[in-house]
């Protein structure tokens, strides 16, 4: 709360929506190094990758795949739920 972030805006999607990457600086001694919000959400188990048409991750796709696999294995966040369904299954 009350912190600033940066949004990198590489392009628009086929519907004219902004595709962006949110970067933030955490508080504390490591605040000099910006972090990717998508990576942090996937790491915590609060987001899943969507890899169908139009998905773009600003060069972080492999890292996000590794983080998602680690979150699944550790059963963090939504991965604790035995009957969880990926949102991409409904697209």
C-alpha positions in Angstrom: 0.0 0.0 0.0 1.3 3.4 -0.9 4.2 2.1 -3.1 4.8 3.0 -6.7 5.2 0.6 -9.5 6.2 0.7 -13.1 4.3 -0.8 -16.0 6.1 -1.8 -19.2 3.8 -1.5 -22.1 5.2 -3.5 -25.1 2.1 -3.7 -27.2 -1.7 -3.9 -27.7 -3.5 -7.2 -28.2 -5.8 -8.0 -31.1 -8.7 -6.2 -29.3 -6.7 -3.1 -28.6 -6.1 -3.9 -24.9 -2.8 -3.0 -23.3 -0.4 -5.9 -22.7 1.9 -4.9 -19.9 4.3 -6.1 -17.2 4.0 -4.6 -13.7 7.3 -4.1 -11.9 7.6 -3.1 -8.3 10.3 -2.5 -5.7 9.8 -4.4 -2.5 10.3 -2.7 0.8 13.4 -3.5 2.8 17.1 -4.0 1.9 16.3 -5.6 -1.5 14.2 -2.7 -2.7 16.8 -1.7 -5.2 15.9 -4.6 -7.4 12.5 -4.4 -9.2 10.4 -7.5 -9.2 7.9 -8.8 -11.7 4.4 -8.9 -10.1 3.3 -11.8 -12.4 6.3 -13.9 -11.2 5.5 -13.1 -7.5 1.9 -14.0 -7.9 2.7 -17.3 -9.7 5.3 -18.1 -7.0 2.8 -17.6 -4.2 0.2 -19.8 -5.9 -2.2 -16.9 -6.6 -2.0 -17.1 -10.5 -1.7 -19.7 -13.2 -0.1 -19.4 -16.6 -2.3 -18.9 -19.7 -0.3 -20.0 -22.7 -2.9 -19.9 -25.5 -3.0 -17.4 -28.4 -2.0 -13.9 -27.5 -0.3 -14.6 -24.2 2.8 -12.7 -23.7 5.1 -12.6 -20.7 7.9 -10.2 -21.7 10.6 -12.8 -21.8 9.6 -14.4 -18.5 7.7 -17.4 -19.7 10.3 -20.0 -18.8 10.8 -18.5 -15.3 7.0 -18.4 -14.8 6.7 -22.1 -15.8 9.4 -23.0 -13.3 7.7 -20.9 -10.6 4.3 -22.4 -11.3 5.7 -26.0 -11.1 7.3 -25.2 -7.8 4.1 -23.7 -6.4 2.1 -26.7 -7.5 4.7 -29.1 -5.9 4.6 -27.1 -2.7 0.8 -26.8 -2.8 0.9 -23.1 -2.3 -2.1 -20.9 -2.7 -4.8 -22.2 -5.1 -2.7 -25.4 -5.6 -4.0 -26.6 -2.2 -7.4 -27.1 -3.7 -7.9 -30.7 -4.9 -10.7 -29.8 -7.4 -9.1 -26.6 -8.9 -9.9 -26.0 -12.6 -7.6 -23.9 -14.8 -9.4 -20.8 -16.1 -8.0 -21.5 -19.6 -10.2 -24.6 -19.7 -13.1 -22.3 -20.2 -11.7 -20.1 -22.9 
